[in-house]
Amino acid sequence: MNLKKIKLKYDKFKQYLLLIRLNRPIGIFLLLWPTLWGLWIASEGFPNTKILVVFLLGIFLMRSAGCILNDIIDKDFDKFVSRTQNRPLASDKLSSIEAFIVAISLIFIAFLLVLTTNTLTVQLSFVAIILAGTYPFLKRHTYLPQFFLGLTFGWSIPMAFAATTNSIPKIAWLLLIANILWAVVYDTIYAMIDREDDLKIGIKSTAILFDDADRFIIGLIQSLVLIALIVIGQQASLNTIYYFSLIIGGGLFLYQSYLIRNRDPKECMRAFLNNNWFGLVVFIGLFINYL
């Protein structure tokens, strides 16, 4: 009996881990890199240790909470998408109430961390919560949820500047725009995987909006991301190492475009995951620049 209880508790715990996508950490990385970009530029080097810890923990907590809120809202849709039908809520292995309690707990802990920073950062955190809560609804009413995802994921950038400098300079907003464009790139590629299922159940995305022009538009937006990052480098007076990292990043973008050339779902997933390396390469350029 005890062994049976232990197994049940283990199975339940495993479902909670799946609920926060701990088995798919790519979302954490795609939120991590732009946050680190903002912290390093705002600090002109290694940021304050306390601020860095707050943001690192906040990334994990808010990404986890965001996944849960998304699954609660999309529960009935996820059941009809092959990639998502086995998620804890879609497969009824966890209840929406259980999931909601976990999400609120994570958001509360993240808010307690933000309270250790300054007033401006705390004020911006309320916007972050609103963005995380409303994003899942966008795919039902607009073909542009990827832009909103970029805003949601990138909101840590103005927060990083606020926490570091108690202000939000123009370069912070430009970095946010670069991140929004980057999110449109990788999340459109991601949406290409589910395009057929989404068309059947009425979910909207840029992958559906761009239609046959998807690969061309993705390439165009990739170019805009690189241009924005070049302008940021000029405004922050960054050195050659940073620009070399953008050349490597451009090569990664070309590789992604090659992978999605036939719109094969498996290759699109590879292209999506490759964006982790793009974010890392840009960060390495910033890190070395400020050494």
C-alpha positions as CSV (number, residue, x, y, z in Angstrom):
1,M,0.0,0.0,0.0
2,N,2.8,2.4,0.9
3,L,4.6,1.6,-2.3
4,K,1.4,2.3,-4.2
5,K,1.0,5.7,-2.5
6,I,4.6,6.6,-3.2
7,K,4.1,5.7,-6.9
8,L,0.9,7.8,-7.1
9,K,2.7,10.8,-5.5
10,Y,5.6,10.3,-7.9
11,D,3.3,10.2,-10.9
12,K,1.6,13.3,-9.7
13,F,4.9,15.1,-9.1
14,K,6.0,14.1,-12.6
15,Q,2.8,15.7,-14.1
16,Y,3.6,19.0,-12.3
17,L,7.1,18.9,-13.8
18,L,5.5,18.3,-17.2
19,L,3.0,21.1,-16.5
20,I,5.8,23.7,-16.2
21,R,7.6,22.2,-19.2
22,L,10.7,21.2,-17.3
23,N,11.2,18.6,-19.9
24,R,11.3,21.3,-22.6
25,P,13.7,24.0,-21.3
26,I,13.9,25.8,-24.6
27,G,11.3,28.3,-23.4
28,I,13.5,29.2,-20.4
29,F,16.4,29.9,-22.7
30,L,14.4,32.0,-25.1
31,L,13.4,34.1,-22.2
32,L,16.8,34.0,-20.6
33,W,18.9,35.4,-23.4
34,P,17.1,38.7,-24.1
35,T,17.0,39.2,-20.3
36,L,20.8,38.8,-20.1
37,W,21.2,41.0,-23.1
38,G,19.4,43.8,-21.2
39,L,21.2,43.2,-17.9
40,W,24.6,43.3,-19.5
41,I,24.0,46.4,-21.6
42,A,22.2,48.2,-18.8
43,S,25.1,47.4,-16.4
44,E,27.8,47.9,-19.1
45,G,29.3,44.6,-17.9
46,F,28.5,42.0,-15.2
47,P,25.3,43.1,-13.4
48,N,24.8,43.4,-9.6
49,T,24.7,39.9,-8.2
50,K,21.4,40.4,-6.3
51,I,19.7,41.7,-9.4
52,L,21.1,38.9,-11.6
53,V,19.8,36.3,-9.1
54,V,16.4,37.9,-8.9
55,F,16.0,37.9,-12.7
56,L,17.3,34.4,-13.1
57,L,14.8,33.0,-10.6
58,G,12.1,35.2,-12.1
59,I,12.7,33.8,-15.5
60,F,12.1,30.3,-14.3
61,L,9.1,31.2,-12.2
62,M,7.3,33.3,-14.7
63,R,8.0,31.0,-17.7
64,S,6.6,28.1,-15.6
65,A,3.5,30.1,-14.6
66,G,3.0,31.3,-18.2
67,C,3.0,27.7,-19.4
68,I,0.4,26.7,-16.9
69,L,-1.9,29.7,-17.7
70,N,-1.5,28.9,-21.4
71,D,-2.5,25.2,-20.8
72,I,-5.5,26.2,-18.6
73,I,-6.8,28.5,-21.3
74,D,-6.0,26.1,-24.2
75,K,-7.0,22.9,-22.5
76,D,-9.9,22.2,-24.8
77,F,-7.8,23.1,-27.9
78,D,-4.8,21.0,-26.9
79,K,-6.8,17.8,-27.0
80,F,-7.1,18.1,-30.8
81,V,-3.5,18.9,-31.5
82,S,-1.2,15.9,-31.9
83,R,1.8,17.7,-30.3
84,T,-0.1,18.9,-27.2
85,Q,-2.8,16.2,-26.6
86,N,-0.7,14.4,-23.9
87,R,-0.1,17.5,-21.8
88,P,-1.3,17.1,-18.1
89,L,-4.4,19.2,-18.5
90,A,-5.4,18.1,-22.0
91,S,-5.1,14.5,-20.9
92,D,-7.0,15.1,-17.6
93,K,-4.0,14.0,-15.5
94,L,-4.2,17.2,-13.5
95,S,-7.2,19.5,-12.9
96,S,-7.4,23.1,-13.9
97,I,-7.8,24.1,-10.3
98,E,-4.6,22.3,-9.3
99,A,-2.8,24.0,-12.1
100,F,-4.2,27.4,-11.3
101,I,-3.0,27.1,-7.7
102,V,0.5,26.3,-8.8
103,A,0.5,29.2,-11.3
104,I,-0.6,31.7,-8.7
105,S,2.0,30.4,-6.2
106,L,4.8,30.8,-8.8
107,I,3.6,34.3,-9.7
108,F,3.5,35.3,-6.0
109,I,7.0,34.1,-5.3
110,A,8.2,36.0,-8.4
111,F,6.5,39.1,-7.1
112,L,8.2,38.7,-3.8
113,L,11.5,38.7,-5.6
114,V,10.7,41.8,-7.5
115,L,9.9,43.6,-4.3
116,T,13.6,43.4,-3.4
117,T,14.3,45.8,-6.4
118,N,13.1,49.4,-6.9
119,T,9.7,51.0,-7.3
120,L,9.9,51.3,-11.1
121,T,10.7,47.6,-11.5
122,V,7.8,46.7,-9.3
123,Q,5.5,48.8,-11.3
124,L,6.7,47.2,-14.5
125,S,6.1,43.7,-13.0
126,F,2.4,44.3,-13.0
127,V,2.5,44.8,-16.7
128,A,4.5,41.5,-17.0
129,I,1.7,39.7,-15.1
130,I,-1.0,41.2,-17.4
131,L,1.0,40.2,-20.5
132,A,1.5,36.6,-19.3
133,G,-2.2,36.3,-18.5
134,T,-3.6,37.7,-21.7
135,Y,-1.2,36.3,-24.3
136,P,-3.0,32.8,-24.5
137,F,-6.2,34.5,-25.6
138,L,-4.6,36.3,-28.6
139,K,-4.4,33.2,-30.8
140,R,-8.2,33.0,-30.8
141,H,-8.8,36.6,-31.9
142,T,-5.7,37.7,-34.0
143,Y,-3.3,36.2,-36.4
144,L,-0.5,38.1,-34.6
145,P,0.0,36.3,-31.3
146,Q,3.7,35.9,-32.1
147,F,4.2,39.7,-31.8
148,F,2.5,39.6,-28.4
149,L,4.7,36.7,-27.3
150,G,7.7,38.8,-28.2
151,L,6.4,41.6,-26.1
152,T,5.7,39.2,-23.2
153,F,9.1,37.5,-23.3
154,G,10.9,40.8,-23.9
155,W,9.2,42.7,-21.1
156,S,12.1,41.6,-18.9
157,I,14.3,44.0,-20.9
158,P,12.8,47.3,-19.7
159,M,12.6,45.7,-16.2
160,A,16.3,44.8,-16.4
161,F,17.2,48.4,-17.2
162,A,14.8,49.7,-14.5
163,A,16.3,47.5,-11.9
164,T,19.8,48.4,-12.9
165,T,19.6,52.1,-13.7
166,N,16.1,53.1,-12.3
167,S,15.3,54.3,-15.8
168,I,14.3,53.0,-19.2
169,P,16.5,54.6,-21.9
170,K,15.8,54.5,-25.6
171,I,18.2,51.6,-26.2
172,A,16.0,49.4,-23.9
173,W,13.0,49.9,-26.1
174,L,15.1,49.3,-29.2
175,L,16.3,46.0,-27.6
176,L,12.7,45.1,-26.9
177,I,11.8,45.7,-30.5
178,A,14.6,43.4,-31.6
179,N,13.4,40.7,-29.3
180,I,9.8,41.1,-30.5
181,L,11.0,40.6,-34.1
182,W,13.1,37.6,-33.0
183,A,10.1,36.0,-31.3
184,V,8.1,36.4,-34.4
185,V,10.8,34.5,-36.3
186,Y,11.1,31.5,-33.9
187,D,7.4,31.3,-32.9
188,T,6.3,31.5,-36.5
189,I,8.6,28.6,-37.3
190,Y,7.1,26.8,-34.2
191,A,3.6,27.5,-35.4
192,M,4.4,26.0,-38.8
193,I,4.6,22.6,-37.0
194,D,1.0,22.9,-35.9
195,R,-0.4,24.8,-38.9
196,E,-2.7,22.0,-40.2
197,D,-4.1,21.2,-36.7
198,D,-4.6,24.9,-36.0
199,L,-6.5,25.4,-39.3
200,K,-8.9,22.6,-38.3
201,I,-9.7,23.9,-34.8
202,G,-9.6,27.7,-35.6
203,I,-6.4,28.7,-33.8
204,K,-4.7,31.7,-35.5
205,S,-1.0,32.4,-36.0
206,T,1.5,34.3,-38.2
207,A,2.3,30.9,-39.8
208,I,-1.3,30.8,-41.1
209,L,-1.3,34.6,-41.9
210,F,1.9,34.5,-43.9
211,D,0.7,31.4,-45.8
212,D,3.0,30.5,-48.8
213,A,5.1,33.6,-48.1
214,D,6.1,32.3,-44.7
215,R,9.7,31.5,-45.5
216,F,10.3,34.8,-47.3
217,I,8.8,36.8,-44.5
218,I,10.7,34.9,-41.8
219,G,13.9,35.7,-43.7
220,L,13.0,39.3,-44.0
221,I,12.3,39.6,-40.3
222,Q,15.5,37.8,-39.5
223,S,17.3,40.6,-41.4
224,L,15.4,43.2,-39.4
225,V,16.5,41.5,-36.1
226,L,20.2,41.7,-37.2
227,I,19.8,45.4,-38.3
228,A,18.2,46.3,-34.9
229,L,21.1,44.5,-33.1
230,I,23.6,46.4,-35.2
231,V,22.0,49.7,-34.3
232,I,22.0,48.7,-30.7
233,G,25.7,47.9,-30.9
234,Q,26.4,51.4,-32.4
235,Q,24.4,53.1,-29.7
236,A,26.1,51.2,-26.9
237,S,29.5,51.6,-28.5
238,L,30.2,47.9,-28.6
239,N,33.3,46.5,-30.1
240,T,34.2,44.2,-33.0
241,I,33.7,41.0,-31.0
242,Y,30.0,41.9,-30.6
243,Y,29.6,42.4,-34.4
244,F,31.4,39.1,-35.1
245,S,28.8,37.4,-32.9
246,L,26.1,38.9,-35.1
247,I,27.8,37.5,-38.2
248,I,27.7,34.0,-36.5
249,G,24.0,34.7,-35.6
250,G,23.3,35.6,-39.2
251,G,24.8,32.2,-40.2
252,L,22.4,30.5,-37.8
253,F,19.5,32.4,-39.3
254,L,20.5,31.2,-42.7
255,Y,20.7,27.6,-41.4
256,Q,17.2,27.9,-39.9
257,S,15.9,29.1,-43.3
258,Y,17.5,26.1,-44.9
259,L,15.9,23.8,-42.4
260,I,12.3,25.1,-43.0
261,R,12.7,25.1,-46.8
262,N,10.3,22.2,-47.2
263,R,8.1,23.0,-44.2
264,D,8.8,19.6,-42.8
265,P,7.5,19.6,-39.1
266,K,10.6,17.8,-37.8
267,E,13.0,20.2,-39.5
268,C,10.9,23.2,-38.4
269,M,11.3,22.0,-34.8
270,R,15.1,21.8,-35.3
271,A,15.0,25.3,-36.7
272,F,13.0,26.5,-33.7
273,L,15.3,24.9,-31.2
274,N,18.3,26.4,-33.0
275,N,17.2,29.8,-31.9
276,N,18.7,29.0,-28.5
277,W,22.1,29.1,-30.1
278,F,21.3,32.5,-31.7
279,G,20.5,34.0,-28.3
280,L,23.6,32.5,-26.7
281,V,25.9,33.7,-29.5
282,V,24.7,37.3,-29.1
283,F,25.1,37.1,-25.4
284,I,28.6,35.7,-25.7
285,G,29.4,38.7,-27.9
286,L,28.1,41.1,-25.3
287,F,29.9,39.2,-22.5
288,I,33.3,39.3,-24.1
289,N,32.8,42.9,-25.2
290,Y,32.4,44.0,-21.6
291,L,35.3,42.0,-20.2
